[in-house]
Amino acid sequence: MPIGYLLSEYPAVHHTFLQREIDAIGKTGVRVIIVSIRRPKELLANSENNLAPDVHYLLGGNNLRLMTAIVQAVVLSPLAFLRAAAIVFAFAGWDVQRLGFGLAYLVEASAAADIFRTFGVQHVHSHFTSNVAWIMSGLRQGSWSMTIHGPDEFNELDGFRLSEKVAAASHTVAISCFAKSQIMRVAPVSSWERISVIPLGVDVDFFRASKELSPGPRLRLLSVGRLARVKGHLVLLEALQDLMARGIGDFSLEIIGDGPERGSLEAFIRQHELASRVHLAGWQPTTRIRAALERTDVFVLPSFAEGIPVVLMEAMASGVPCVASGVNGIPELIDHLESGLLVPPADPARLADGIQLLANSPDLRRTLQRNGRLKVERSFCLTTNARHLASVLTRLDAGAVAHV
């Protein structure tokens, strides 16, 4: 039987790891039917945008299908519809605004359930769509699971209804031990055995060191991520000012990504005369990120909160020494002074210390290059982790089919 994937936006430029995960699962022989709530806001002109045939969108197309689906849900199985409505109230309570969102999720859940039913899908896995998946579970007989990334889900536990969702789901996948600990903090103890840690991963053949990195006279820095406040880019720019005050001015920084903080970053760059050193490159396809890593001396990730960033795995797999904030799940990827450097978040001086240490320590760079690559190969290989996830999903699917 095919496995269903319920996603918020596919393919999203900031969630390219989902495409790779689904492709890797497909290579195990599992057919994946994808339902995406929204069409992508923007596409990158590269091979990552070749959509699989089994992708179905709920919004931005024929709204008649949405209305037909909810009427059909009421007429064909009123008891199932009442179960789904009860989940809406469990999600929203008597909060009018949340109830409005819940009713919109109910419409989306009805349409998604109809699509999955058409293709004979018994088990559905959710990324970033757990509200819809939870409500949809009331409309259908099959099972469902979800991947919890964090840290957003942990910032508003009551609003996210994490405890209730974990109790209702057949299985919950955490991408890190940190994420699992936060789930266990609120989930019923009876559900703990249905929580597993399956990290995301990278293609270790695609991201591979092409040469021995040896910084030239100008230190080449790279950071990749959404231009959002949580990513800490302003702290990175302040760290660069600190380096210049120390007399270390021969460096360049490329920031790949886009987002709401771009204007603030551009203003800071102009105000502090960093334009000759800092380049905002916008969103780039994976092939260009790989090319950027090949010419990079040090990768920097100054985030305030993270899951376990795939881009950090890509840098380590490419043999690029990394300096990153030691927050959330990142210490599970980087062992300090062994496979990378960990620094406190929101501390420009300590971030500058880390960059300076790598600039002045060729032996340490070589150690981090070698060990960083090995760490990713052993624990964050996409093929290995996708096989693990595929085995969990097919086991859940077999259980769902047995109960139909």
N, C-alpha and C positions, 0 to 999 in steps of 0.2 A: 504494500500500500504506500502511496506517496505521503510525505511529511509536509505539513503546512507551515509556512513562515508568515507571521503577521508583523508587519513593520510600519513605522510611522511615515517614512519617506524613502523611496528607493528608486534609483541609487542616489544617495546623498553625498556631496563632495566631502563632508566632514565625517562620514561613516563608511569610507571605502572598505574598511575591514569586513563589513557585512557581505559585500560582494565576494570577497576572497573566502570567507567562511562558507558561504553557500556553494561556491564553486568547488571548494575542497570536499564538502559533504557529498556533492554530486559525483565526485570522482570515486567515492566509496561504493557507488552503485545505487544510492538513494535518490529518488526523484523528489524534487522540492517544488511545491506549488506556493508561489509568493503572492500575498495580498498586501498591498501598500495603501495606507490611508490616503496619502497625497502623492501627486506626481512630483518629481524633483524640481526644485526652484531653478536650478541651473545645472548644466551638464558641462563636463570637461571634454575637450576634443581629443579623446584617446580611446584605446581599446576597452577601457573599463566601462564605457557607456554602451557596449553591445549587450542589450537586454536579453535575458533568457526568454523563451516564448511563454513560460508559465508565470508571467507577472500580470497582476490584475489590480487596477486602481479603483478606489471607491469614490474619491472626490475629484472635482475638476472635469467631469465628463457628463454622463447622462444621469441627472438627478432623479429621473423617473424610476430608474433601477433601485435607488435607495428607498423610495416610497413604496414601490412594489414589494421589496424585500420585507419591510416591516409589516405591511398588511398581510403578506403571506405567512409571516411568523405568528401573527395573531390568529389567523384563520386555521392554519394547519395544526398548530399545537398551542392552544391557549394556556395550558398548564406550564409549558416550557417558557412561554412569554412572561407569565407571572413570576416564574423563578428568576428570569433575567431582570424583571422590574424590581424584584426584591433586592437583587444585588445593586441596582442603581441607588436604591434608598440606603443600603448599607454603605455605599460609597459617599453619598451626598448628605445623609441625614436630612435635616430640615433647612439646610442652607440653600436659599433660593438660587444663588449663582451656581453653586456646585450641582444642584439639581438640574439646572439648564445644561451644564456640561454633560451630566450623566445621561440625560435624554438624547443628546447628540451622539454620545458613545453608543447608546442602545440602537440608534438607527444604523450606525456604522457596523456594530456587532451583527445586526440582522443581515446586512448585505454580505459581510465577510462569511458568516455561517452558511449562507446560501451558495457562495462560490465554492467553499471547501466541500460542501455536501455534493455539489455537481461533480467534483473530481474524486469523490470517494475518500477524502481525507478524514482520518480518525484522530490523529494527534496533531496539535498545532503548537508551535513554539513561538514565543513573543520576544521581540527586542523593542524596548522603548514604547510599547503599546499595551502595557499590562492592564490598564483600565478597560480597554475594549476587549482584551482577551478574557478577563475575569467575567465581564458581563456576558460575553458570548458563550461562556461555559454553561450558562443557564439555558441556552437555546439549543444545545446539541448534546448528543450522547458521548462523543469522544472525549479524550483527555487533553490536557494542556500543560505547558511548562513555560517558564520565562527565564531569561538571563537578566540578572541584576548587575549593573555596571558600577553604580555609585560615582561620585559621592552625592549627587543631587537627591537620590531617593532617601538618603539618610538625614538630609537637612530638615525635612518636614515629614516625620514618620506618621503622624496622625493624618495629615492631609493625603499622603500617598497610600495610606491603608496597607502598609507593607505586611503587618502581622496577619491581617485577614487574607491577603492574597497568597501568602506562603501557605497558610492553612488550607486554602481552597485548591491550590495548584497540585498537580500530580508530582511535579518536581520543580526545584528552583536551582538554577546554575549561577554561581557566583564567579566572577572573573579573577578573584584574589582571595587569599585567606582573610585579609582585612575586611573585604566585602562580606564574606561568610560570617565573620564575627559580628558585624553590625546587623546582619539578618537574624542571627541567633539571639542577639540582644533583645529583640522584640517578638520573635516568632514563638509559637507554642513549642514546648520541648518535644511534644509528640511528632512535630514536623521536622525535627533536626535531621533525622535519618534520610529525609528526602531533599537534602541540600548537598550539593557537591561543588567542588572547586574545579573549574575547567578554564584555564587562562585563554585569552586570545593568543594569536600567534602570527608569525610572519613567514613568508616564503624565504627560507634560508638559502635557496639557490639563486633567487632573484636579487636579494640583498646580500652581497658578498664583497669583501674588501678586494678591490682590483689592483691595489699597489700598497707598498709600505708608506704610510703617512709620515711625512717629515716636514714640519712647518718651515716655510720660507721666512723671509724678513718680515712679511706682513701676516699676522695671525688671522686665519679665516674662521669666523664663528658662524654657526647656523642655529636657528630656532624655527620650529615648525608647529603651528597650532592656530586655532581660531583667535582672532584679535578680540578677545573678551577679557574683562577685568580679571577673571579667575586665573588666567594664564600667566599673569605677572610680568607682562612685557615691559611695563613702565619701570619695574624694579630692575630688569635687565639693562634698560637704558641708563638708569642711575648707576648701576655697577660699571658701565662703560665710562661714565664720567669719573668715577672713582679711579679706574685704571689710568685715565688720562692725568689725573691729579698726581698719580704716583710716577708719572713720566713714561707710562706705557701707552703710546698713542698710535703705534703702527699696527692697526687691526682693522678688520672689516666685519660687519655683521649683516647677514641676509636673514630676513624673517619671511617665511612662507606661510601664507594664510590670510584670511580676511574676516571682517566682522565689525561689530558696533564700535569698537575702540580705535578703529583706524584713524579717525580724525584727531583723537587725543594724542596718539603716537606721532602723527605727522606734525602736530603743533609742538610737541616736546622736541622733536628732531630739529625743527626750524629754530625754536627758541634757544637751544643749546648748541647750535651749529654742528650738528652731527650728520648732515646730509652727505658729506663726502665719505662717511664711514658706514652708514646704515642704509640698507636698501629694503623697502617693503615690496616684496615680489608678488603679493596676492596669492590666490589659490593656484596650485600647480598640480598636474597629473603625477601619478606615482613614478613614471619614467623620469620626470624632471627632478623629483625629490631624490631619486637614486643618483642622478647626475650631480645634484648639489652636494649630496653626501660624499661623493667621490672626490670633490675638491675642498672638503671641509677638514679643518684641523681639530676643532672642538665643537661638540654639539651641546647646546644649553637649553634646559627646560626649567624655567623659574616659577612654575605653577604654585598656586595657593592650595589647590585641591585637585586630585586626579583619581582615576581608577588605577589601571596600569597602562600607560600610554603606548599604543602600538608604534607611534613614531619613534619612541625611545628604543623599542626593540629593533626597529629598522636601522637606527644609527649604530647600535651595538653590533648587529649582524654585519654591518658594513665596515666594522673595524674602526669606528670613530670614537675616540674618548669622549665620555659624557659627564657633564655636571648637571645635577638635577636637585630640585627641592626634595627633601626626605619626608614626603607627606603620603598618607593613605597607603596605597599598595606599592608605591615605587620602591621601598626597601626590599620588597620581595623579588624585584628585578635587579636592582643594583646593590651589590655588596661593597660597602664603602672601602675605598683604597684597593679593592681587588678587581671589581668589574666596572667601576665608575666612581665618581665622587658624589657624596650627598652633602647638601648644605641646608641650613635652616631656611624656611620660606620667608619672604618679605624682609630680607637682610641684604641690601646691596653690597655692603662691605665684605660679608662672608662669601657672597657669590663672586665678587671680584677676586677674593683670595683663591677660590677654586680655579678660576680661569687662569690666573697668574701662575699657580702651582703647575698646571699642565703645560703652560707655555714654556716654563723653565725646567721641566723635568722629562727629558726624552725617555729615560728608563721607565718611569711611571706610565708614560703614554703607551709604550710598547706593552707593558703588563696589562693595562686596561683594554687595549685593542684585542689582545689574545684572549683574556678571560671574559671580556664582554661578549665576544663572538661565541665562545664555548657555552656561556650561560644561556644564551638564546637558543643555541642548537639543542641543549639538553632539556630545557623547560618551556620554551616558547616557540617551538616549531609548529607552524600552521598545520602541516599534514598530520603530525602526531596528535595534536589537540583536536583537530577536526574529526579524526577517526574516533577519538574518545567521545566527543559530543554525539557523533552519528550513532555510536553504539547505545548511548543512553536514550536517544530519541527513538531508535528502532525498537528498543526494549519497551518503552512506554507505548509506542504504537501497537506492538504485539499485544500488550495488555488491554489496550482500548478495543482492539478488534475482537479479542476474546470475550469482552463483556457486551458486545453489540448483539 
